[in-house]
Amino acid sequence: MALREFWISVRVAARLPAPQAVVDSPRLDAEETERVLRRSTLWLTPGAVAGFDENDFSFLSVAERTRLAKLVTEFRQVASAVSPTAPVPNDALERGLPLFRDIVLSLGFDRYEDPEALRLGKLIEQAIESDRPPELADLRFRTGLDHSGDPALWIWAFLTEEVSKNDKDFLKAARRLRAILDPIARRVAPDRWPYLSFRPIAEPAEAVEAS
């Protein structure tokens, strides 16, 4: 699948840490991503975006898909002019860096643990966008096989500091969010069992299952 190839190409080129539990991953922002990329210029090659096909991103909004395609096209133009055997010219580095940084950020490696999680997570987020609950601060996603060997989708919902101040409000909000997210997850990914957990955004607390 080209999406998976592209996903791996970008991650490897960016030299990001090996995938870990996305729920505990630190947030990636533009400043930190740029700092990581400046450690090496090995990412400045067309191979860093190998496998990209705009058609694989039909799950993105038109604006997001168009922006990503533009970033990849412009990055390829810069990277293609760089010799693999000579030092990277500074002007090429400064032109390529913001392009590749934004490609990395657009894939949300800190929020979507794998390519399928990106696809399903984006679809779920789009489904709640028009009426997103104010107590929902963030969502993170992972796909894989559960303990029974069945396809599954894990969703971690992070609740705002305000609603997390006491257990009663937290649990009430978690139950409300479960009632919203569970049917959407089942509709978006009917072949995967949804596992939902809830955490306060302020600290890495123990995840709570809302009954």
N, C-alpha and C positions, 0 to 999 in steps of 0.2 A: 504494500500500500504506500503510495507516494507521500501521503501525509506523515506517516511514520518515518519514512526516510528523511524527509525535510526536518521533522522534529529532532531526530537523532543528529543530523548534520549540524544543526544550529547549536544544540547542546554541547556536542563534542568540540566544535570549533570555539565556542565561548569558554571552554574549559570550566564549566560549572561543576560543582560537586556532584558526585554520583547521586541519583535519585534516593531520597529518604522519605520518611513519612511526611507527606505534604502538609499535614495538619501542624507539624512542628517546624516547618521551614521558615526561615526569616524572610521578611518581605524584601523583594528586589525592587529597588528604585533606580532612577536614571543615574544618580550620582554613584551609587555602589556598583552598578553594572559597568559604568564607564571606568571606574577604578580597576575593576577586575580585568577588563579588556586591555587596559594600558600596560598590563604586566607583560604582554606578548603581542606580536603582530601576526601570529600564525593563523588567525581567523580571517585575515585579509586575502581571501582566495575565493573564487567562484564555488569551490567545493563546500564552502561554509553554508551555502543555501541549496545544495544539491537536493533534487527531488521536489522542489517547489512547483506546484501546479495550482493556479488560482481556482480551478474547478473543484479542488478538494476542500475548499473553504466556503462552500455554499451555506454552511451553518452560521457564518458571520453575517452581520448586517452589511448592506451594500457599502456603506462608508468605511467600515473596518476592512472589508475585503479589498476595496479599491486602494486604500492606504497601504496595506501590506504588500500588494502586488507592485505598487509604485516604489516602495522601499527596496524590495528585492531586485527590481529592474535597475534602479539607480546604483544599488550596491554591486551588482554584477558588472556594471559598466566601469566602476572604479576598480574593482578587484581584478578584472580582466586585463587592465593596463599595468598591473604590478608584476614584475619579474619574480618568479619563484626562487631565483638563485642570487638575487641582488638585494641589498638593504632596501627596506620600504621607504620611499620618499616621504618626507614629512607632510607635504600637501595631500598626498594620497591617504595617509593615515588620518589626517584631520577631516577629510571629506568622507572617508569610509566609516570612521568611528561612530558618529551619530546615527548613521543609517543602520549599521549592524546592531548597535545598542537598542534602537527602537524595534528592530526585528525580534531581538531577544525578549524585550519587555512585552511585545504583542502576544507572544506564546504563553506568557504567564506561568513559567516553570514553578513559581512559588505557590500557585493556586490550583494548577491542574497537573496531576502527577504523571499523566501519560497522554498520548494523543487522543485516545477515545474519551478520556476525562475532559479534555479541552472541548471536544465536539459536544458532548452531552451537557457539560457545565454551561457552555455558552447558550445552548438551547433552553435550558432551565432558567438561566438568568434573564433571557429575553422574554420568557413566558410570564415572569413576575415583574418585569420592568415598569409597566404602566401602573402597577399598584403595589410597589415594593413596600413591605412592612417597615415602618420607621425604626423598629427595634433590631432589625437585621443589619449588622455592621459589615459582615463579610461571609463569603461562601468558599469552600475548598472541596475538591473532588478527586476521586481515585476510582479506577475500575480494575477488575481482576476476578479471580475465583474465590469464593468464600470457603469456610471450613468444610462445607459439604461438596466442594468441587463445582458449585453452580456459579454461573456468571452473576456478578454483583456490581453495584454502584454505591460507593461510600460518599456521603455528603456530610461535611462538618459545617454547621451554621454557628457563626460567632455573633453573640448578642452585644448590644451597646453597653457601655459602662452604666448608664442610667438605669436600665432595666435589670442589671446584674447586681444592684446594691443589696438586694435581699432575696432569699431563696424563693419566697412566695411569688414575687413578680417575675423572677427568672423562669420558674417552672410554668407559670401561666403563659408567658411569652413563648416558651419552647413548645408547649402544647399547641398554641395557635399556629406557630410556624410549621410544625409537623403536619397539621391539617391542610396547610397550603402546599407545602413542598412534596409530600408523599404522593398525592395523586398526579402531580405534574411529572415527577420522576418516573412514575409507572407509565405514563402516557408517552413520554419522550424516549424511554428505554424499556419497552415492554418485555424484553428478553433478559432483563437484569433485575435482581432483587435489590430494592433500595434500603440501605442502612443509614439512618440519620442520627447524628449526635450533635450536642449543643454545648458551647463553651462561652464564657465571658471573653470579650475582646481584650480586656485589660491585662490578663495574666494567663499563663498556661495551666489553667485549672483542670481538674479531672473532668472528662467529658461526661455529659448527662444524657441519658436516654429518656426522652419524654414519653410517658405512657399515654 
